[in-house]
């Protein structure tokens, strides 16, 4: 997987390829919420939960805690 900036829906669809983009984004958000160390890591890289994109640093943390899609 390439670590780069991703729109939230695009990254979510990598994790949930058979889901609608909106549903996939909601599922990924729930996975993130259920992993407090990931929430802390994302806060540390100033990743707003309202942002439309995940920064490369945020993607790196997501893959680190959730595994590759």
Order of alpha helices (4+ residues) and beta strands (2+ residues): beta-alpha-alpha-alpha-beta-alpha
